[in-house]
Amino acid sequence: MLVACYQDRLFNTCWRICGNLEDARDITQDAFLKAYERLDSFKAESSFYTWLYRIAVNLALSFRRGSSRRRHVSLDAVSEGTQAAALTNRADWEAQPDPAARASSVETMRQLARALHELDDDFRAVVVLRDVEGFDYHEISEILEVPRGTVKSRLHRAREQLRLALEAAKPPTRQSEPR
């Protein structure tokens, strides 16, 4: 029951942190196994959900930091992931009547995925937990086991780095010539 309840969100978080679908599936499975093995150590000081996310995020960050297993993210897989993500992407796509706007939207998602992949692990985790998964600062603080102020400063710096990366990736705009 717990797996069914949390697997999609947990997988999505692991995928966003580690950058590879197959590795995210393995990490998600490992997180549930570790949680099951350590169930007796759960002290209910935080919610089960937060405790489980702490396990999964730590596994994903450890994987990402492991240089011998590191792989590159597939930028073509931006629209893949959970069923919810696929439906959201399809709805966004169909809402764009203009083919140029559709292409621009896909390219922006690719640039964002590329920029997210380039973020420092600590920054990436905070962005994924806050902006993708919607956790509040207190929950992120518990999951990452860092003070709330650290979460806020990491998020601010990560968003700034993402903004700069997206601005740098934009093609220069052509100015119209006077007639």
N, C-alpha and C positions, 0 to 999 in steps of 0.2 A: 504494500500500500504506500509506504514511504517513497519507494523508488518511482512508482507511477506519479506520485504527487510532485516530486522535485526533479526528475531526470531531465526534462527539457530545459529548464532554466539553468540547472547545474552544467549540463552539456554546453549550452550556449556560452556560459561564462568561461568554461575551460577552453573552448574553441577560440574565443576572443583573446584570451591570454596567451595560449600556446601557439595559435596561428595555423594549426593543421587539424583537419577534420578527424582523421583516423587516430591521431594522438589524443585528441580531445575525447574521443569515445573511450579509449583505454584509460585515460585519467579519470573520467567520470565513473567508470566501472571500479577502478581502484579506490576512488573516494567512498563509494558505497560499501565496498569490502572493508576498508579501514574503519569506517564508522560502525559497521556491524561488529568487527573484532574488538573495537574499543568502546562499545556501548556501555560497559560497566564503568568507564571513566567519565561519562557524561554526567555532570553534576547539576544541570538545570540552572546554572548561573546566567546563562543566556538561553535564547530559544534553541530548539533542536535545529531549526532551519539555519540559524547563524552558525552553530557549531559545525554542521555539515558543510556549509560554505567555507568555513575556515580550513577544514581538511582539504576540500577540493582546490581552493585557491593556493594553498601551500604546495600541494602536489603539482599544480600547473606552473607555478613560479619556479619550483625546483626543477621541473622538466625543462623549462625555458632557459634556465641558467646552466643546465648541463650541456657543455659544448660538444660532447661526443654524439649526442642524440639530436642536436638542433637541426631543424629542417627549415626551409623557406616557406612562407605562406603562399598559397596559390591565390593570386589576385583574381583569377577567373572564378574562384569559389565564393566571391563576395555575397552572392544572393543565396548561397546554400546555407544549411544549418538546420534549425528546427522547422517544423511545419508552420509555426506561427510566423517565423521570419519570412518564409517563402510566400505565405499568403499576404503579408504586409507588403513585400516587394512587388507582388503581382498587382495588388490594389493601387499602390503608388504608380506603377507603370501604366495601368489602364486609366488612371485619372489624368494622365498627361496626353492631351489630344495632339500635341505637336511632336512629330518625330525628332526634331532637333532638341526639344526639351527632354524627351526620353533619353536620347543619347547623352546629353549633358548630365542628367541625373545618374546614369550608370557610370560615367567617367568620374563624377564627384565621389561616388561610393568607392570606386577603385582607389582614388587618391586618398580618401579617408582611411581605407584599409591599409594602404601602404604607409601612411603617416602614423597610424596606430601601431603598426608592426615595428616601426623604428623607435618608438618611445622606450625609455628606460623601463624596466620591469615594474618598479614601484609605481611609476606614473601610470603605466598601462593598466595595472590592476585597479587603481582608484577610478580611472575613467570608465573601465568596463563595469565595475560595481555600481558607480553612481549614474552614469549617463546611458548605459545600455540596460542594466538590470534594475535601476531605480531604487537602490538601497539608500537610506538616509545616512547622514554623517555618523550617527551613533552606531548603526549596524556595521558600517564599513570599518569604523574604529575597532569594533569587537572582532570582526572577521580577520583584519590584518594585524590586530594586536598592537596598534599604535594610537597615540593620543588623537583626539578629534581635531585639534589644531594642525597636526601633521597631515591629516586627511585633507583638510581644507587647503593647506599650502601646496600639497602635491597636486591636488585637483586644479588649482589655479595655474600652476606652472605647466601642467600637462596640457590644459586647454590652450594656453598661450603657445606652446610648442606646436600643437595641432593647427592652430590658426596660422602661424607663420609657415608651416609646411604646406598648407592648402593655398595660401597666397603665393608662395614660390612656385607652386605647380600650375597656377593659372596661366594660360597663354596671354601674352600682352595684348591689350585692346588696341584696335586700330582707330586712329583718330580720323575723322572725316576731313577731307581736303576742302579748303574754301573754294567756292565756285566763282 
